[in-house]
Amino acid sequence: IPLGNATLGELPSEVGVPAYDRSALTPGIVHFGVGGFHRAHEAMYLDALLNEGKALDWAIVGVGTMPGDARMRDAMKAQDCLFTLVLKHPDGSREARVIGGMVDYLFAPDDPQAVLERLADPSTRIVSLTVTEGGYHVNQVTGEFDPDSPDLQADLAGDAPPKSVFGFITEAARMRRERGIPPFTVMSCDNLPGNGHIAEKMITAFAELKDPELAEHLRQDVAFPNCMVDRITPVTQQADIDDLAERFGVADRWPVVCEPFTQWVLEDNFGAGRPAFEEVGVQIVPDVVPYELMKLRLLNASHQALCYLGYLSGYRYAHEVCEDPLFVKFLLGYMENEGSPTLPEVPGVDLDAYRHQLIERFANPEVRDTLARLCAESSDRIPKWLVPVIQENLRNGREIDRSALVVASWARYAEGVDEQGDPIDVVDRFKDKVMAAAAAQQDDDLAFLRDKDFFGNLVDDERFTTAYRGFLASLHKRGARATLEELEGR
Ligand code: NAD
């Protein structure tokens, strides 16, 4: 059955459908970057509220600015902006529900003026974003705004309609001010620590180049809440589309698939109201930082703890590693004894339950997260997620052994050859320097640690280097699995 307003009543009863009258919805949110994640997360939370008969004036208008978004326009237009969200349970079962809270989709290159008018309309009170890290134009070296992209340059150069997200937001903010309409809130839902702060900093820096007074208005009058978001949402594959048709009889051009787990911790900083998201499981908090640290130091750091050692042990998927009791013991050991002690109080969270839930999520065989993905861009990850944990534990005389083994496993992996002698494809924007340092370990076993950009002064800490050296030697001599067995058997 092709998905659309007209066929909602014909779908099989096991497929959830909107319990609300879609024709009664009015827009309140404009969302840039309608991809997998937005549809599995914010749109799902709004749909849950709508199903309770609430937030009917907060429907979503999706906007795409990139050439590739024409595909999403075609899919959404063909099915009245409806799409199916499919949860992949670890036992192989699927849960499907049609999400109905998106009422329009605008492909900006078709009609930029329509996007501006939608943004400037008084009913638009939130502009939300999932435009990937690249969408914020942060210079990776300086952390400052980088106006070099062609779209930004075009938007800065003339008075033509905007092309970039930043161009649309700033021009719409200007129009609203001119028309005496209160500003909207800009809510970033991208996976960046301090995402609200980053959005504010980068968007105002862009505005500054166009109109300093407008930049001041953004700084003074526009709210940019921070939030922590979590739900593994892989790219939709043709197999997912086929599976939805076979299992549920729904012909959806672009469904979205994800794990059952979902989390959204949102700072209560909105200038023009918001849906009552707390009624559908969103944690609304005054400060997101403890939750971000929890995610970075437990979830993200654990991914690092499992990927290199898992790969060297011959695994290729995260779930394979997390079905192995030796690895589970190691990961829980890291989280309990090294990651968690560095966290501030995380209000309302049972850390022990969170740690076990992470293992369960990683072990979901349906998600099929590859170790290759987790092993990529290590030089962006270990220094941000694990090194602060090590430094803090060294300062406080706490355990560092498992973290030292994780760093050593990266150093071993970066040699580019696995334990069977087969090549490893090291993917890292600093690949050359990382691999050169790993190669130099033959003569100097601390060579890898000497990079102060990545590791600060760890190389000067004897307690750390003693542990690290021992593990690196063991990885070379005995291999990853035997090294883990020895550590966890003690
Ligand atoms: P996706 O590729 O499905 O969608 C990304 C959307 O952003 C597309 O519409 C794309 O056109 C748009 N986009 C990309 N670069 C842009 C730019 N420079 N300017 C404007 N629009 C741009 O990806 P996704 O899975 O939806 O993930 C998007 C973001 O969501 C991630 O980068 C991450 O920050 C966050 N997130 C994703 C997951 C996940 O598991 N997928 C989990 C948590 C958070």
Residues whose N, C-alpha, C, O or C-beta is under 5 A from the ligand:
A	BS01	NAD	G33 V34 G35 G36 F37 H38 T65 M66 D69 T130 V131 T132 E133 G134 G135 V165 C189 D190 N191 V229 D230 R231 I232 T233 P234
